[in-house]
């Protein structure tokens, strides 16, 4: 067999999913899709338009109709892609603390998930894709041929996110980052529809003590081993 055709990476906030996913996609020449961006975009649009976050029907309508475009980077400022909502570049706005604070409530609404999962599956089924999120291996692309679940201690993840924010000049205290992340983890893991958890056939990697390079190498080794295994069986 060749390389895995569809790769799913799931895990909690700041577990290293985006960095790993992006590097893997670049290495394999695959499309990189960060599904969290879609939930963030719906949340951002609701905040911008003054739609109450508690209004499930309105949020669902927004997820179904939002003019959302995710394209290769248009500015070299560290971004991995450019996100536009109604034609407006919102790439960095999606990372604002108010979006962080509201996104898990929005992403728990079944109608929002239905609409965004449909968009994500359409992209994923084309193949040659690395898709990153919370429910890719379990719900969006259960047929993915390589599923990775990244995890790390909460404090380590919060520290990584704090440093990212500092590097971008955002002045948010560490305690606040930690608390938002704790709440988001609890909501993502506890929701009824598509909760955050590893798929039964996912490879779970703890990144607490691994840097980006270490995680990347482990996954490359995993892919190489899978290729050997299947060519052995086939041959
Ligand atoms: O980058 P970070 O891990 O902090 O978050 P993200 O991947 O951008 O996801 C933001 C939020 O969107 C998560 O906390 C989830 O509530 C939601 N999400 C989801 O429910 N399902 C996905 N496939 C991706 C994100």
Boltz pocket constraint, residues with backbone or C-beta under 6 A from the ligand:
constraints:
  - pocket:
      binder: B
      contacts: [[A, 11], [A, 12], [A, 13], [A, 14], [A, 15], [A, 35], [A, 36], [A, 37], [A, 39], [A, 40], [A, 103], [A, 104], [A, 105], [A, 107], [A, 108], [A, 132], [A, 133], [A, 134], [A, 135], [A, 136], [A, 184], [A, 188], [A, 194]]
      max_distance: 6.0
